[in-house]
Amino acid sequence: MNYRKLGNSGIEVTEMTFGCMSIVNDINSDSQSEKDSIEAINVSLSEGINFFDTAPGYGDGASEVLLGKALGPRRNDVIVATKINGSLRKEDVLRECEKSLKRLNTDYIDLYQIHWPDRETPLEETIEAFERLQAEGKIRSYGVSNFGKQDATEALSLGNVVSNQMAYNLLWRTVEKEVIPICEKANVGILCYSSMMQGLLTGKFKTVEDVPEGRARTRHFSKDNRPLVRHGGDGFEKETFAALDALRNISEAHDLPMGTLALKWLLAQAAVTSVLVGARNAQQAKQNIDAVRSDLIADALRAATEATDPLKDLMGLSPDMWAEPSRII
């Protein structure tokens, strides 16, 4: 497994991150077993993955607890990232960090991230809390998540932000327009979540009607007959599935699974430090790792870029996949 530097933190992480949202029940599954989740983590460890990303919001803390249990005495061998959401006032940051430390059964967090911006709290106050935690040895580094041009620019002016975790995949390339240039200039690593676009990039959904409500909440989908959509727009369903058809053809022409093409494309982007991929069992974990280890096929990657350029152009500037496109972050 290849390693990449996490910004200027001095920390080296594997180019694939085990995303821990899927190890507990969520909007897409209510039957996840602890045994399967722990086996997925164990396989990832044995195959060389050293980077694990979780958050208190995943299962109301259950993901952090399960990750801490699964790592056990191996905790110091890996890089653990978690987040804070909600209020980002100094006292809340300090308190929530202690809660995460307890759930993770550890005395330090390698990467502590702001999950979403909080416009009610001056960002300077939050960064001050992070730097206190860093000075106390409770966190090794800190980063942000879902920070667009405005928020990323402010954060970088206030402290040593080492990463920005963003939704980024072949169907959602909006971050390339404004966010990635800012991060590249400041040596801030991009951590990619939703790398498979909630399953769309695996090829499992052939038509828009096949996509369940829980996976059809982004700006790709129309507000009509989709009760979980909150962006209020008509979406780009026709264009999204035209891009998926093109990607399917590219994958078949190069004898590649679509998921492999999606992961390798992300890893070929210069600004990307690591790609988050979830796994609900050992088999899925091994498939993800095999995909990352597969050979790079330059022609396929170029074709994938060209196939998704039109969709990228339609999506505007906001890097929030779920909110109305006028929302500024």
Protein Blocks (a to p, Z undefined) as FASTA:
>chain_A
ZZddehjnopacdfbdcdfklmpccfkbccbcfklmmmmmmmmmmnopabdcddfkgogh
mlmmmmmmmnmmmlmmpccddddehjfbfklmmmmmmmmmmmnopabdfbdcdfbacfkb
cfklmmmmmmmmmmnopafbdcdehiafklmmmmmmmmccfbdcddddfklmklmmmmmm
mmmmnopacddehklonollnopambfklpcfklmmbfkbcfehpakbcnlpnbjmklmm
mmmmmmmmmmmmnopafklmmmmmmmmpmklmbdcdddfbfklmmmmmmmmmpccdfklm
mmmmmmmmmmmmmnomblcfkbcfklcZZ
